[in-house]
């Protein structure tokens, strides 16, 4: 039998038929968009052609107007200020397609609608929010007080004039449980110095020693109109700064003690605040030598003599009988940092809110300072917040930090800014609420 060659011929014919290997499809690695202003955007696309000769980017659909033809891998700007197309508008659709010469339409690969990516917040309504706790002492409005006092050494009249803005500064400050801060704040130094100067002059005219002058200052504080006639009158957990006590003419044991400690500080005498928690009473401990008679407490090898500031007639070292069982805490008064601050809110072009906070230490001591910022809605909910890193701030030193946040741009918000030193909130400000900016006002 003669072998047939049909099968071999067929196989040979089949194996020799030329074939075209399909080129891999191009792929889109990423789309990205950047808000410019109003409803305008920049749009970019990152492509991997994988052997494809080219792709086209069209507008509207895969066979729409050609925006760009791309022939190699990479990232390309499809729309934007420096592109042939110009800025894209919100809601526009772009397609990446593979051209097909044998077909009237392009073969779609991927598409993207402008505005579908999560956008940065642009809270333009918060721009320009600002505030400051630092008083402008150039204000000419003043508050005048005169204090008349009769003593064993004769009558005395003391006058005080305080800028109203300084008084309001102290009234508005957040109360702190660190009692030393009420003495360390340096803004009222010159006014306390004025009062102490009158006592020094009084002592010089009568040839008094320092202890006698201190007793005179004690008498002044004890006989202020607002003082209680009972030693253990307690305190109200709302301590006042010395200027407040003098202007208000009212207070309690902690207020009079803070005032006397401030006067002693300006007189050049060391002191501490004696805090009797069980008796809810406060007095002053005056630094003194062994020659002074009376009750004293020791700290770091130094004696601090008990000094009563409420009821009249008490001298240095004289301890009321109802305080004999007390074991006071000795609180320092002249090494505490005190912060004032200012802030301003800006809205960068890339979105979000930038809050610049400038802190200044107006106290007698250094401390580790932080700024904290929050934006709250009308339900008092904190929608976003940030805290700066801690930095050491010396007396008279100033430090500025910038905190970047992303508050929402579609709801009324207000700013709350505060400053912290050594872990304790020193002061804070709350702005008014700002309403969102409408679309017609953006840009």
C-alpha positions in Angstrom: 0.0 0.0 0.0 1.3 3.3 -1.0 1.5 5.6 2.0 -0.6 8.7 1.8 1.0 12.0 2.2 -2.2 14.0 2.9 -1.8 14.1 6.7 1.8 15.1 6.6 1.1 17.7 4.0 -1.8 19.0 6.0 0.3 19.2 9.1 3.1 20.9 7.3 0.8 23.3 5.8 -0.8 24.1 9.2 2.6 24.5 10.9 3.9 26.9 8.3 0.9 29.2 8.4 2.1 32.6 9.7 0.5 33.8 13.0 0.3 37.3 14.6 0.9 37.2 18.4 -1.5 39.7 20.1 0.2 42.6 21.8 -0.4 42.9 25.5 -3.1 45.4 26.5 -2.0 48.7 27.9 -2.8 49.3 31.5 -3.5 52.4 33.6 -1.5 52.4 36.8 -3.1 55.4 38.4 -5.3 58.4 37.8 -4.8 61.5 40.0 -6.5 64.9 40.2 -5.7 68.2 41.9 -8.2 70.9 42.7 -7.1 74.2 41.3 -9.9 76.7 42.0 -13.7 76.9 41.7 -14.6 73.7 39.7 -11.2 73.4 37.8 -8.8 70.5 38.2 -5.5 69.2 37.0 -5.7 65.5 35.8 -2.8 63.1 35.3 -2.6 59.5 34.3 0.2 56.9 34.7 0.4 54.3 31.9 2.1 51.0 31.2 1.8 50.2 27.5 3.2 46.7 27.7 4.1 46.5 24.0 1.2 48.5 22.7 2.3 51.0 20.1 0.1 53.9 21.4 -3.0 54.8 23.3 -5.3 57.8 22.9 -6.9 59.8 25.7 -10.4 61.1 24.7 -13.0 63.3 26.2 -16.6 62.2 26.8 -16.3 58.6 25.6 -13.8 56.2 23.9 -14.4 57.7 20.5 -14.8 61.3 21.6 -12.5 64.2 21.0 -8.8 63.2 21.3 -7.1 65.0 24.1 -3.6 63.4 24.0 -1.9 60.6 22.1 0.7 58.6 24.2 3.3 56.3 22.8 5.5 55.3 25.8 5.2 54.5 29.5 5.1 57.2 32.1 3.0 59.8 33.9 1.2 62.4 31.7 -0.7 65.5 32.4 -4.0 65.2 30.6 -5.6 68.5 31.7 -4.2 71.4 33.6 -2.8 75.0 33.3 0.2 73.9 31.2 -1.5 71.3 29.1 -2.9 71.6 25.5 -6.3 70.8 26.8 -6.4 73.3 29.7 -8.0 72.8 33.1 -10.6 70.0 33.4 -14.0 70.8 34.9 -15.8 68.9 37.6 -17.7 65.9 36.2 -15.8 65.6 32.9 -15.0 62.1 31.7 -11.7 61.0 30.2 -11.0 57.7 28.5 -7.8 55.8 27.7 -8.4 53.7 24.6 -6.4 51.5 22.2 -6.9 52.5 18.5 -8.1 49.8 16.2 -7.4 50.5 12.6 -9.9 47.9 11.4 -12.6 49.4 13.6 -14.3 52.7 13.5 -14.3 53.0 17.3 -11.4 52.7 19.8 -11.1 49.8 22.2 -11.6 51.3 25.7 -9.0 50.5 28.4 -10.0 52.7 31.3 -11.9 55.8 32.2 -11.9 58.5 34.9 -14.5 61.1 36.0 -13.1 64.4 37.4 -14.1 64.9 41.0 -14.5 61.2 41.9 -11.4 61.0 44.0 -11.5 62.0 47.6 -10.5 65.7 47.6 -8.7 67.8 50.1 -10.8 70.1 52.2 -10.7 73.8 51.4 -12.2 75.5 54.4 -12.0 79.0 53.0 -14.4 80.3 55.6 -11.8 79.7 58.3 -9.2 81.9 56.6 -8.2 84.9 58.7 -9.5 83.6 62.1 -7.2 85.1 64.7 -6.8 86.0 68.3 -4.4 87.0 71.0 -4.1 86.9 74.8 -1.2 89.4 74.8 -2.5 92.7 76.2 -1.7 95.9 74.3 -0.7 98.1 77.2 -0.6 101.3 75.2 -4.3 101.7 75.9 -4.8 105.0 77.8 -7.9 104.0 79.7 -6.9 103.4 83.4 -8.6 102.2 86.6 -7.7 104.3 89.7 -7.8 103.0 93.3 -6.8 104.8 96.5 -6.3 102.9 99.8 -6.3 104.8 103.1 -4.9 103.1 106.2 -4.3 104.1 109.8 -1.4 102.4 111.5 0.5 102.6 114.8 3.2 104.6 112.9 0.7 107.0 111.4 -1.8 107.3 108.5 -0.9 106.3 105.0 -2.6 106.7 101.6 -1.6 104.5 98.6 -2.7 105.2 95.0 -2.8 102.8 92.1 -3.5 103.3 88.5 -3.8 100.2 86.3 -4.5 100.1 82.5 -8.0 98.7 82.0 -6.7 96.4 79.3 -4.3 94.8 81.8 -7.1 94.3 84.3 -9.2 92.7 81.6 -6.2 90.5 80.6 -6.1 89.1 84.1 -9.9 88.7 84.3 -9.9 86.7 81.0 -7.0 84.4 81.8 -7.8 80.8 82.4 -7.5 79.9 86.1 -4.7 77.5 86.8 -4.2 75.4 89.9 -0.5 76.3 89.9 -0.7 79.2 92.4 2.9 80.3 91.7 1.8 81.5 88.2 -0.2 84.3 89.8 2.9 85.8 91.2 5.3 84.9 88.4 3.3 86.7 85.7 5.5 89.8 85.0 2.9 92.1 83.4 1.9 93.6 86.7 5.4 93.9 88.1 5.7 97.7 87.6 2.4 98.3 89.4 3.2 96.1 92.3 6.6 97.8 92.4 4.9 101.2 92.7 3.0 100.1 95.8 6.1 98.5 97.4 8.1 101.6 96.6 5.7 103.6 98.8 6.3 101.2 101.6 10.1 101.6 101.2 9.8 105.4 101.3 7.6 105.1 104.4 10.2 102.8 106.1 13.0 105.2 105.1 11.2 108.2 106.6 10.7 106.3 109.9 14.0 104.4 109.9 12.3 101.0 109.8 14.1 97.7 109.2 13.0 95.2 106.6 10.9 93.1 109.0 9.0 96.2 110.2 8.4 97.2 106.5 7.1 93.7 105.8 4.8 93.9 108.8 3.5 97.2 107.4 2.8 95.5 104.0 1.0 92.7 105.9 -1.1 95.3 107.6 -2.0 96.8 104.3 -3.1 93.5 102.9 -4.9 92.4 106.1 -6.9 95.7 106.2 -8.2 95.8 102.6 -11.9 96.3 102.5 -12.7 92.9 101.2 -10.8 90.8 103.7 -12.7 88.4 106.1 -12.5 88.9 109.8 -12.0 85.1 110.3 -8.6 83.5 109.6 -9.8 80.1 108.2 -12.4 81.6 105.9 -11.6 79.1 103.2 -11.0 79.8 99.5 -13.3 79.7 96.4 -11.0 77.8 94.0 -11.0 80.9 91.8 -7.7 82.6 92.6 -7.1 86.1 91.5 -4.1 87.9 90.1 -2.7 90.7 92.4 -4.1 93.5 90.1 -7.6 91.9 90.2 -7.5 91.8 94.0 -6.5 95.5 94.2 -9.0 96.7 91.6 -11.9 94.5 92.8 -11.4 95.2 96.5 -12.7 91.7 97.3 -11.2 88.2 97.6 -10.3 85.6 100.1 -7.3 84.1 101.8 -5.7 82.8 98.6 -6.1 86.2 96.9 -4.6 88.2 99.7 -1.8 85.7 100.0 -1.0 85.9 96.3 -1.0 89.7 96.6 1.4 89.7 99.6 3.7 87.2 98.0 3.9 89.4 94.9 4.7 92.4 97.0 7.4 90.5 98.8 8.9 89.3 95.5 9.2 93.0 94.4 10.6 93.9 97.8 13.4 91.4 97.2 12.3 88.8 99.8 11.9 85.2 99.0 8.5 83.6 99.9 6.3 80.6 99.3 2.6 80.1 99.5 1.5 77.9 102.4 -1.4 75.8 101.3 -3.3 74.1 104.1 -5.6 71.8 102.2 -7.3 70.2 105.2 -8.2 73.7 106.6 -8.9 75.1 103.2 -6.6 78.0 104.0 -3.7 79.8 102.5 -1.0 82.0 104.0 2.5 83.2 103.0 5.8 81.9 104.2 8.4 84.6 104.3 12.1 83.7 103.9 14.0 84.7 107.1 17.0 84.0 109.3 17.2 82.4 112.7 16.8 85.7 114.5 13.1 86.0 113.7 10.8 84.7 116.4 7.7 82.6 115.6 6.5 79.6 113.6 8.4 78.6 110.4 8.6 75.8 107.9 11.8 74.5 106.3 12.3 73.7 102.6 15.7 73.0 101.0 17.5 74.2 104.1 15.6 77.6 104.2 13.2 78.9 106.8 9.8 80.3 105.8 8.0 82.1 108.6 4.2 81.9 108.7 2.5 85.1 107.7 -1.2 85.6 108.0 -2.9 87.8 105.3 -6.6 87.8 106.2 -7.4 88.9 109.7 -5.8 92.1 111.0 -3.1 92.4 113.7 -0.9 89.4 112.9 2.8 89.8 112.5 5.5 87.6 111.0 5.7 84.2 112.6 2.5 84.5 114.6 0.3 81.3 113.9 -3.4 81.4 114.7 -4.4 78.6 117.0 -6.8 76.9 114.5 -3.8 76.5 112.1 -1.5 74.8 114.6 -2.6 71.3 113.5 -2.0 72.1 109.8 0.7 70.6 107.6 1.0 73.0 104.7 2.3 72.4 101.2 5.0 74.9 100.3 4.3 76.2 96.7 7.1 78.2 95.0 6.1 81.6 93.5 9.1 83.0 91.5 10.2 80.2 89.1 7.0 79.5 87.1 6.5 80.0 83.4 3.5 81.9 82.1 2.4 81.9 78.5 0.6 84.4 76.4 -0.1 83.6 72.7 -1.5 84.7 69.4 -2.7 82.7 66.4 -3.9 83.1 62.9 -5.5 80.7 60.5 -4.6 80.4 56.8 -5.9 78.1 54.1 -3.0 76.9 51.8 -3.6 76.3 48.1 -3.2 72.5 48.5 -6.1 72.4 51.0 -6.7 72.2 54.7 -6.0 74.8 57.3 -2.7 76.1 58.6 -2.7 77.5 62.1 0.3 79.6 63.2 0.6 79.9 67.0 3.2 82.2 68.6 3.8 81.6 72.3 5.7 84.0 74.6 6.8 83.3 78.1 6.0 86.3 80.4 6.7 84.4 83.6 9.8 84.2 85.8 10.6 80.5 85.0 11.2 78.3 82.0 9.0 75.5 80.9 8.1 73.0 78.2 5.5 74.5 76.0 3.0 73.1 73.5 0.2 74.6 71.3 -3.0 72.8 70.7 -5.7 73.6 68.1 -9.1 72.2 67.5 -12.0 73.0 65.2 -15.5 72.3 66.6 -19.0 72.3 65.1 -22.1 73.8 66.6 -22.8 70.6 68.5 -19.5 71.2 70.3 -18.0 68.1 68.7 -14.3 68.3 67.9 -14.1 67.5 64.2 -10.3 67.8 63.9 -7.4 68.7 66.3 -3.7 68.8 66.5 -1.0 69.3 69.2 2.5 70.6 68.5 5.7 69.1 69.7 7.0 70.3 73.1 9.7 72.9 73.1 11.6 74.6 76.0 10.7 78.3 76.3 12.8 80.5 78.6 11.5 83.7 80.3 10.9 86.5 77.7 11.5 84.0 74.9 9.1 83.6 72.0 8.4 80.5 69.9 6.2 80.0 66.8 4.7 76.7 65.6 2.5 75.9 62.7 -0.1 73.1 62.9 -1.7 71.7 59.7 -5.2 70.3 59.9 -7.9 69.3 57.5 -11.3 70.6 58.9 -14.4 70.1 56.7 -15.3 72.9 54.4 -19.1 72.3 54.4 -20.2 73.2 57.9 -20.0 76.1 60.4 -16.9 75.8 62.6 -15.0 77.7 65.2 -11.4 77.5 66.3 -10.2 76.7 69.8 -6.6 77.4 70.5 -4.7 76.8 73.7 -1.2 76.7 75.1 0.2 74.2 77.6 3.3 74.5 79.8 4.7 71.6 81.7 1.5 69.6 81.1 -0.8 72.3 82.4 -3.2 74.2 80.2 -2.3 77.9 80.6 -4.8 79.7 78.5 -7.1 79.3 75.5 -9.2 81.3 73.0 -12.4 80.4 71.2 -13.3 82.2 68.0 -16.7 83.0 66.6 -18.4 80.5 64.3 -17.7 80.9 60.6 -20.2 79.8 58.0 -19.0 77.8 54.9 -18.2 79.7 51.7 -20.7 79.3 48.9 -19.6 78.0 45.4 -19.9 81.4 43.9 -17.4 82.8 46.5 -14.7 80.2 46.0 -11.5 80.7 44.2 
